[in-house]
Amino acid sequence: MAAYEPIPQRAYFKYLSPSIIVLLLLTVLPVLFTLYLSTSSLSFASPRPERFIGLRNYSRLLDDARFLQSIPVSALFIVAPVALQLVLGFVIAVVMNERLPGMRWLRYVLVAPMVIPPIVTGLTWRVMFTPKLGSVNYFLSLLGLDGPSWLTDANWALTAIVIVAVWGWTPFVALMFLAAMQSFPDELYEAAVIDGATWVQTVRHVTLPLLKPTVTFIGILRTMEALGIFPIIYIVTAGGPAAATETVNFYAYVSGFSYLKVGYASAIIVVFFFMLLLIIGPTMRYLLRNFQVAS
């Protein structure tokens, strides 16, 4: 019987090199090209030739009121939808975990918002938010309330985007929580009942502590997804009214494809990329540290 001979590392690289080259072409090169464009004056709306201008595009961002306005809007579309999704998703998961009649069919209903394409979701909600034709104001009128101008008032337009985001992704959060709850050992709940704990006390002192790693993971996942809320904004409000619902990445799209300022739009995208790193980096370290402690 022939002795086992270890495979040299060069052999692994030979088989992995095509995948590595493709990944470099699809990820690293576009990032480097975007960095290059952010230091240029490239603009399809200007007859002047492209030239290197250094960090001038970045310095312009500090004086751009529209860009500065997009930063808190982006923060709002991260904090508000994610917080509401976690709270509502937890409540729905707790109810579904009680194995009440009809809970099986409720799971199928919850999957529906997740499988609907974003463009269909946006168009549907845009019609529903129309003041005189939409169903939202109609149901509010049945309650004796005057429906607002959802898409033409700045504050209500922000609320409309948050509602759409919460409706679309709360079912996902609920199903993730439900899957985690159903993996918990029944002995813990039986012990709580024997000790005389009420249903609310059981949820507070047994379910919530066990869900802490799941809450952290889903919170990070939904935060990263919330930063890419571009399709819903584009369909429902198109960034309006008066750029009230314009996030940083949406402003980059407007600058590049509407105003044709490619260099300036690239600088916005680079800043947006570093904003993602500032959010994702610490949270990923926190998550990995918790997993290492748990293991």
BATOR-693591 format. One record per residue (C-alpha): x, y, z; chain. Coordinates in steps of 0.05 Angstrom, whole numbers. Example, Ala and Ser with C-alpha at 12.3 -4.5 7.8 and 13.67 -1.06 7.14 Angstrom:
# residues 2
+--------+--------+--------+-------+
:     c1 :     c2 :     c3 : kette :
+--------+--------+--------+-------+
:    246 :    -90 :    156 :     A :
:    273 :    -21 :    143 :     A :
+--------+--------+--------+-------+
***
This chain:
# residues 295
+--------+--------+--------+-------+
:     c1 :     c2 :     c3 : kette :
+--------+--------+--------+-------+
:      0 :      0 :      0 :     A :
:     30 :     66 :    -21 :     A :
:     45 :    117 :     33 :     A :
:      2 :    179 :     37 :     A :
:     35 :    239 :      6 :     A :
:     10 :    308 :     25 :     A :
:    -14 :    352 :    -32 :     A :
:     32 :    413 :    -41 :     A :
:      1 :    481 :    -30 :     A :
:     16 :    501 :   -102 :     A :
:    -33 :    449 :   -125 :     A :
:    -89 :    481 :    -85 :     A :
:    -72 :    549 :   -114 :     A :
:    -74 :    521 :   -184 :     A :
:   -146 :    498 :   -175 :     A :
:   -167 :    560 :   -137 :     A :
:   -134 :    611 :   -181 :     A :
:   -192 :    617 :   -232 :     A :
:   -241 :    633 :   -175 :     A :
:   -192 :    682 :   -143 :     A :
:   -182 :    718 :   -210 :     A :
:   -257 :    724 :   -221 :     A :
:   -268 :    751 :   -150 :     A :
:   -213 :    802 :   -161 :     A :
:   -243 :    825 :   -226 :     A :
:   -313 :    832 :   -195 :     A :
:   -294 :    863 :   -129 :     A :
:   -224 :    893 :   -122 :     A :
:   -219 :    925 :   -191 :     A :
:   -286 :    962 :   -188 :     A :
:   -267 :    989 :   -119 :     A :
:   -200 :   1013 :   -144 :     A :
:   -232 :   1044 :   -206 :     A :
:   -283 :   1079 :   -163 :     A :
:   -227 :   1107 :   -120 :     A :
:   -193 :   1133 :   -182 :     A :
:   -257 :   1165 :   -209 :     A :
:   -269 :   1199 :   -142 :     A :
:   -204 :   1238 :   -151 :     A :
:   -222 :   1260 :   -222 :     A :
:   -265 :   1315 :   -251 :     A :
:   -302 :   1267 :   -298 :     A :
:   -370 :   1295 :   -316 :     A :
:   -411 :   1278 :   -378 :     A :
:   -448 :   1344 :   -370 :     A :
:   -384 :   1386 :   -378 :     A :
:   -344 :   1395 :   -443 :     A :
:   -280 :   1400 :   -403 :     A :
:   -234 :   1339 :   -408 :     A :
:   -224 :   1294 :   -348 :     A :
:   -166 :   1312 :   -302 :     A :
:   -139 :   1293 :   -235 :     A :
:   -164 :   1339 :   -179 :     A :
:   -141 :   1301 :   -117 :     A :
:   -188 :   1306 :    -57 :     A :
:   -228 :   1365 :    -84 :     A :
:   -291 :   1323 :    -92 :     A :
:   -287 :   1302 :    -20 :     A :
:   -278 :   1373 :      4 :     A :
:   -339 :   1394 :    -36 :     A :
:   -380 :   1343 :      4 :     A :
:   -368 :   1382 :     68 :     A :
:   -403 :   1443 :     37 :     A :
:   -458 :   1403 :      2 :     A :
:   -522 :   1414 :     42 :     A :
:   -558 :   1359 :      4 :     A :
:   -504 :   1308 :     21 :     A :
:   -503 :   1329 :     94 :     A :
:   -579 :   1321 :     96 :     A :
:   -574 :   1251 :     67 :     A :
:   -531 :   1227 :    126 :     A :
:   -585 :   1233 :    181 :     A :
:   -637 :   1206 :    132 :     A :
:   -593 :   1144 :    122 :     A :
:   -586 :   1138 :    197 :     A :
:   -661 :   1143 :    206 :     A :
:   -674 :   1088 :    155 :     A :
:   -626 :   1044 :    193 :     A :
:   -648 :   1055 :    265 :     A :
:   -724 :   1061 :    258 :     A :
:   -740 :   1002 :    212 :     A :
:   -690 :    955 :    246 :     A :
:   -715 :    972 :    316 :     A :
:   -789 :    963 :    296 :     A :
:   -773 :    898 :    259 :     A :
:   -739 :    869 :    320 :     A :
:   -795 :    887 :    367 :     A :
:   -853 :    867 :    321 :     A :
:   -816 :    805 :    298 :     A :
:   -805 :    783 :    370 :     A :
:   -879 :    793 :    387 :     A :
:   -902 :    754 :    327 :     A :
:   -852 :    698 :    341 :     A :
:   -874 :    692 :    413 :     A :
:   -947 :    686 :    392 :     A :
:   -931 :    635 :    337 :     A :
:   -890 :    594 :    386 :     A :
:   -951 :    582 :    429 :     A :
:   -976 :    532 :    377 :     A :
:  -1045 :    564 :    373 :     A :
:  -1095 :    542 :    318 :     A :
:  -1078 :    571 :    250 :     A :
:  -1005 :    585 :    265 :     A :
:   -983 :    539 :    209 :     A :
:  -1020 :    580 :    157 :     A :
:   -995 :    644 :    188 :     A :
:   -924 :    623 :    170 :     A :
:   -943 :    618 :     97 :     A :
:   -974 :    688 :    100 :     A :
:   -911 :    716 :    131 :     A :
:   -868 :    690 :     75 :     A :
:   -907 :    730 :     22 :     A :
:   -875 :    799 :     33 :     A :
:   -805 :    769 :     27 :     A :
:   -817 :    736 :    -41 :     A :
:   -850 :    797 :    -73 :     A :
:   -800 :    835 :   -118 :     A :
:   -781 :    904 :    -91 :     A :
:   -808 :    939 :   -152 :     A :
:   -877 :    907 :   -142 :     A :
:   -875 :    924 :    -69 :     A :
:   -857 :    996 :    -83 :     A :
:   -910 :   1006 :   -137 :     A :
:   -964 :    974 :    -93 :     A :
:   -948 :   1017 :    -33 :     A :
:   -943 :   1079 :    -77 :     A :
:  -1014 :   1069 :   -100 :     A :
:  -1037 :   1053 :    -29 :     A :
:  -1006 :   1118 :     -3 :     A :
:  -1040 :   1160 :    -57 :     A :
:  -1085 :   1209 :    -17 :     A :
:  -1151 :   1202 :    -55 :     A :
:  -1142 :   1134 :    -87 :     A :
:  -1101 :   1095 :    -37 :     A :
:  -1129 :   1046 :     13 :     A :
:  -1087 :   1072 :     71 :     A :
:  -1124 :   1138 :     77 :     A :
:  -1190 :   1101 :     64 :     A :
:  -1181 :   1057 :    125 :     A :
:  -1159 :   1117 :    166 :     A :
:  -1223 :   1152 :    146 :     A :
:  -1263 :   1092 :    172 :     A :
:  -1231 :   1106 :    239 :     A :
:  -1250 :   1180 :    235 :     A :
:  -1180 :   1203 :    219 :     A :
:  -1158 :   1248 :    163 :     A :
:  -1103 :   1215 :    123 :     A :
:  -1040 :   1256 :    110 :     A :
:  -1006 :   1271 :     44 :     A :
:   -959 :   1213 :     50 :     A :
:   -916 :   1226 :    -11 :     A :
:   -915 :   1302 :    -14 :     A :
:   -902 :   1319 :     59 :     A :
:   -830 :   1311 :     80 :     A :
:   -843 :   1281 :    149 :     A :
:   -898 :   1234 :    125 :     A :
:   -855 :   1211 :     65 :     A :
:   -802 :   1189 :    114 :     A :
:   -855 :   1152 :    154 :     A :
:   -881 :   1119 :     91 :     A :
:   -812 :   1090 :     74 :     A :
:   -805 :   1064 :    145 :     A :
:   -873 :   1030 :    141 :     A :
:   -855 :    996 :     76 :     A :
:   -789 :    972 :    103 :     A :
:   -821 :    945 :    167 :     A :
:   -876 :    910 :    128 :     A :
:   -827 :    877 :     81 :     A :
:   -776 :    849 :    130 :     A :
:   -812 :    839 :    197 :     A :
:   -836 :    769 :    174 :     A :
:   -764 :    749 :    162 :     A :
:   -744 :    771 :    232 :     A :
:   -804 :    736 :    262 :     A :
:   -787 :    670 :    227 :     A :
:   -715 :    675 :    250 :     A :
:   -737 :    686 :    321 :     A :
:   -787 :    629 :    316 :     A :
:   -734 :    581 :    291 :     A :
:   -688 :    600 :    349 :     A :
:   -745 :    592 :    400 :     A :
:   -763 :    523 :    376 :     A :
:   -691 :    500 :    388 :     A :
:   -694 :    519 :    462 :     A :
:   -699 :    459 :    510 :     A :
:   -768 :    448 :    538 :     A :
:   -738 :    432 :    607 :     A :
:   -724 :    505 :    619 :     A :
:   -797 :    524 :    608 :     A :
:   -822 :    465 :    650 :     A :
:   -776 :    487 :    707 :     A :
:   -803 :    558 :    702 :     A :
:   -875 :    533 :    706 :     A :
:   -858 :    490 :    767 :     A :
:   -826 :    551 :    801 :     A :
:   -892 :    588 :    791 :     A :
:   -870 :    636 :    736 :     A :
:   -924 :    669 :    695 :     A :
:   -924 :    671 :    620 :     A :
:   -897 :    742 :    618 :     A :
:   -842 :    724 :    668 :     A :
:   -823 :    662 :    628 :     A :
:   -816 :    704 :    565 :     A :
:   -776 :    757 :    601 :     A :
:   -729 :    713 :    642 :     A :
:   -723 :    651 :    598 :     A :
:   -738 :    668 :    525 :     A :
:   -705 :    736 :    520 :     A :
:   -637 :    716 :    551 :     A :
:   -633 :    655 :    505 :     A :
:   -649 :    699 :    445 :     A :
:   -593 :    749 :    458 :     A :
:   -544 :    719 :    406 :     A :
:   -600 :    714 :    355 :     A :
:   -621 :    786 :    367 :     A :
:   -549 :    809 :    357 :     A :
:   -541 :    770 :    293 :     A :
:   -608 :    792 :    263 :     A :
:   -595 :    863 :    284 :     A :
:   -529 :    865 :    247 :     A :
:   -559 :    830 :    186 :     A :
:   -618 :    877 :    181 :     A :
:   -573 :    938 :    192 :     A :
:   -531 :    918 :    132 :     A :
:   -593 :    906 :     91 :     A :
:   -625 :    971 :    113 :     A :
:   -568 :   1010 :     82 :     A :
:   -589 :    983 :     15 :     A :
:   -660 :   1009 :     17 :     A :
:   -650 :   1042 :    -51 :     A :
:   -704 :   1005 :    -92 :     A :
:   -761 :   1023 :    -44 :     A :
:   -741 :   1096 :    -42 :     A :
:   -733 :   1099 :   -117 :     A :
:   -803 :   1071 :   -131 :     A :
:   -843 :   1101 :    -74 :     A :
:   -816 :   1172 :    -67 :     A :
:   -758 :   1179 :   -116 :     A :
:   -719 :   1213 :    -60 :     A :
:   -771 :   1268 :    -52 :     A :
:   -804 :   1312 :    -33 :     A :
:   -746 :   1361 :    -35 :     A :
:   -695 :   1305 :    -23 :     A :
:   -728 :   1289 :     44 :     A :
:   -721 :   1214 :     34 :     A :
:   -654 :   1216 :     -2 :     A :
:   -602 :   1171 :     29 :     A :
:   -527 :   1175 :     15 :     A :
:   -527 :   1120 :    -37 :     A :
:   -589 :   1149 :    -70 :     A :
:   -556 :   1217 :    -75 :     A :
:   -496 :   1184 :   -107 :     A :
:   -543 :   1154 :   -159 :     A :
:   -575 :   1222 :   -173 :     A :
:   -507 :   1255 :   -179 :     A :
:   -481 :   1203 :   -227 :     A :
:   -541 :   1185 :   -270 :     A :
:   -583 :   1249 :   -268 :     A :
:   -530 :   1303 :   -262 :     A :
:   -477 :   1261 :   -297 :     A :
:   -423 :   1281 :   -247 :     A :
:   -387 :   1214 :   -246 :     A :
:   -327 :   1237 :   -206 :     A :
:   -369 :   1270 :   -153 :     A :
:   -416 :   1210 :   -149 :     A :
:   -356 :   1164 :   -140 :     A :
:   -332 :   1206 :    -81 :     A :
:   -401 :   1198 :    -49 :     A :
:   -398 :   1123 :    -59 :     A :
:   -329 :   1119 :    -28 :     A :
:   -354 :   1158 :     33 :     A :
:   -415 :   1112 :     36 :     A :
:   -368 :   1051 :     34 :     A :
:   -329 :   1077 :     94 :     A :
:   -394 :   1090 :    130 :     A :
:   -411 :   1017 :    120 :     A :
:   -343 :    997 :    148 :     A :
:   -354 :   1041 :    210 :     A :
:   -420 :   1006 :    223 :     A :
:   -405 :    935 :    203 :     A :
:   -333 :    930 :    229 :     A :
:   -346 :    940 :    304 :     A :
:   -411 :    900 :    302 :     A :
:   -376 :    841 :    268 :     A :
:   -320 :    842 :    321 :     A :
:   -373 :    844 :    375 :     A :
:   -410 :    785 :    344 :     A :
:   -346 :    743 :    335 :     A :
:   -324 :    758 :    406 :     A :
:   -391 :    734 :    433 :     A :
:   -387 :    670 :    392 :     A :
:   -317 :    656 :    417 :     A :
:   -340 :    666 :    490 :     A :
:   -400 :    621 :    478 :     A :
:   -357 :    566 :    447 :     A :
+--------+--------+--------+-------+
***
